[in-house]
């Protein structure tokens, strides 16, 4: 087996370091901490709904919660339980982000 060159060793170390930084970012930095009691309720209810839908290939994590204006709520076709828009990020293996979207809690 051929031994790695100095440049190849550098690239292997760089990839490992970047992957470790991605893990730290995805697990600890992207975590959302609710600030109000209503946001805590929204987070808890959303996570309870998603428990059955979580799998290794599509792990959703809340990254932000926005309070919606009443005009936007009135324009929605279905009735919302809370007037909040939940911004979620979908992760592969809980580490690699690959999609973002908004979700709501309906009645």
C-alpha positions as CSV (number, residue, x, y, z in Angstrom):
1,X,0.0,0.0,0.0
2,X,1.2,3.4,-1.0
3,X,2.1,5.8,1.9
4,X,0.3,9.2,2.0
5,X,2.2,12.3,0.9
6,X,2.5,15.3,3.1
7,X,-0.2,17.1,1.2
8,X,-2.6,14.2,1.4
9,X,-2.1,13.9,5.1
10,X,-2.9,17.7,5.4
11,X,-6.1,17.2,3.5
12,X,-7.2,14.2,5.6
13,X,-6.6,16.2,8.8
14,X,-8.5,19.2,7.3
15,X,-11.5,17.0,6.4
16,X,-11.6,15.5,9.9
17,X,-11.4,18.9,11.6
18,X,-14.1,20.4,9.3
19,X,-16.3,17.4,10.0
20,X,-15.9,17.8,13.8
21,X,-16.7,21.5,13.4
22,X,-19.9,20.5,11.5
23,X,-20.9,18.2,14.3
24,X,-20.5,20.9,16.9
25,X,-22.4,23.4,14.7
26,X,-25.3,21.0,14.0
27,X,-25.7,19.6,17.4
28,X,-25.0,22.5,19.7
29,X,-25.0,25.8,17.8
30,X,-28.1,25.3,15.7
31,X,-30.2,24.3,18.7
32,X,-33.0,26.8,19.4
33,X,-33.8,27.9,22.9
34,X,-37.3,29.3,23.3
35,X,-37.6,32.7,25.1
36,X,-41.2,32.8,26.1
37,X,-43.7,30.4,27.6
38,X,-45.7,30.3,24.4
39,X,-42.6,29.4,22.4
40,X,-41.9,26.6,24.8
41,X,-45.4,25.2,24.3
42,X,-45.1,25.4,20.5
43,X,-41.7,23.7,20.6
44,X,-43.0,20.9,22.9
45,X,-46.1,20.3,20.9
46,X,-44.2,20.3,17.6
47,X,-41.6,17.8,18.9
48,X,-44.3,15.5,20.2
49,X,-45.9,15.5,16.7
50,X,-42.5,14.8,15.1
51,X,-41.4,12.0,17.4
52,X,-43.0,9.3,15.3
53,X,-41.7,10.8,12.0
54,X,-38.0,11.1,12.9
55,X,-35.6,8.8,11.3
56,X,-31.8,8.7,10.6
57,X,-32.2,10.1,7.1
58,X,-34.7,12.9,7.9
59,X,-34.0,14.4,11.4
60,X,-35.8,17.7,11.9
61,X,-34.6,20.3,14.3
62,X,-36.2,23.6,15.1
63,X,-33.9,26.5,14.4
64,X,-36.2,29.5,14.9
65,X,-39.8,30.4,15.8
66,X,-41.5,33.5,14.4
67,X,-44.8,35.0,15.6
68,X,-47.1,35.6,12.7
69,X,-49.0,38.8,12.1
70,X,-52.8,38.4,12.3
71,X,-53.2,39.4,8.6
72,X,-51.1,36.5,7.5
73,X,-52.9,34.1,9.8
74,X,-56.2,35.2,8.3
75,X,-54.9,34.5,4.8
76,X,-54.1,30.9,5.7
77,X,-56.5,28.3,4.3
78,X,-56.5,26.2,7.4
79,X,-56.9,27.2,11.0
80,X,-53.7,27.3,13.1
81,X,-53.5,26.2,16.7
82,X,-50.8,28.7,17.5
83,X,-49.9,31.9,15.5
84,X,-46.3,30.9,15.1
85,X,-44.3,29.8,12.1
86,X,-41.7,27.2,12.9
87,X,-38.5,27.2,10.8
88,X,-37.0,23.7,10.7
89,X,-33.8,22.4,9.3
90,X,-33.6,18.8,8.1
91,X,-30.4,16.8,8.8
92,X,-28.9,13.7,7.4
93,X,-27.8,11.4,10.3
94,X,-28.6,14.4,12.6
95,X,-25.4,16.1,11.5
96,X,-25.4,17.1,7.8
97,X,-28.0,19.9,7.0
98,X,-29.6,19.5,3.6
99,X,-33.0,21.3,3.7
100,X,-34.8,24.1,5.4
101,X,-38.5,24.8,5.5
102,X,-41.4,26.3,7.5
103,X,-44.0,24.3,9.3
104,X,-47.1,25.2,11.4
105,X,-49.2,23.5,14.1
106,X,-52.7,23.0,12.8
107,X,-55.9,22.5,14.9
